[in-house]
Amino acid sequence: MTKQLKLIEKLLQKPKGMRFDEIKSILENAGFKNVRSRGSHFVFKNSESGKRVIIPIHDNTVKKCYLEEIIKILGLED
């Protein structure tokens, strides 16, 4: 199993928080690019689909509510 698949499995388990670098890796692998960062907020955008996600980072973790949003944007939910 590849590292990306392991990260996606972890994301689908919706932990209390995931490290920002793990989320960044998932999004970049899905075609998203970090188009802006201001303070603790990072904006990722997919130029093909036009989808955008804003992720606030505190203590290098992404909260569960943002993980759920990312799952929906990537179309990983059942």
RAGIBEL-V165375 format. One record per residue. N is the residue number from 0. RES is the residue in one small letter. PHI is phi in radians with two decimals (NA if undefined). Layout:
N_RES_PHI / N_RES_PHI
This chain:
0_m_NA / 1_t_-1.35 / 2_k_-1.07 / 3_q_-1.09 / 4_l_-1.12 / 5_k_-1.11 / 6_l_-1.15 / 7_i_-1.16 / 8_e_-1.06 / 9_k_-1.08 / 10_l_-1.06 / 11_l_-1.18 / 12_q_-1.34 / 13_k_0.88 / 14_p_-1.15 / 15_k_-1.02 / 16_g_-2.88 / 17_m_-2.16 / 18_r_-1.19 / 19_f_-1.07 / 20_d_-1.12 / 21_e_-1.19 / 22_i_-1.15 / 23_k_-1.04 / 24_s_-1.10 / 25_i_-1.09 / 26_l_-1.14 / 27_e_-1.12 / 28_n_-1.17 / 29_a_-1.55 / 30_g_1.70 / 31_f_-1.53 / 32_k_-2.22 / 33_n_-1.31 / 34_v_-1.64 / 35_r_-2.84 / 36_s_-2.45 / 37_r_-2.39 / 38_g_1.14 / 39_s_-1.74 / 40_h_-1.89 / 41_f_-2.03 / 42_v_-1.94 / 43_f_-1.96 / 44_k_-2.38 / 45_n_-1.78 / 46_s_-1.21 / 47_e_-1.28 / 48_s_-1.61 / 49_g_1.39 / 50_k_-1.29 / 51_r_-2.39 / 52_v_-2.38 / 53_i_-1.91 / 54_i_-2.15 / 55_p_-1.46 / 56_i_-2.03 / 57_h_-2.39 / 58_d_1.02 / 59_n_1.07 / 60_t_-2.19 / 61_v_-1.91 / 62_k_-1.22 / 63_k_-1.01 / 64_c_-1.09 / 65_y_-1.34 / 66_l_-1.10 / 67_e_-1.12 / 68_e_-1.14 / 69_i_-1.12 / 70_i_-1.05 / 71_k_-1.16 / 72_i_-1.11 / 73_l_-1.42 / 74_g_1.23 / 75_l_-1.67 / 76_e_-1.39 / 77_d_-1.33
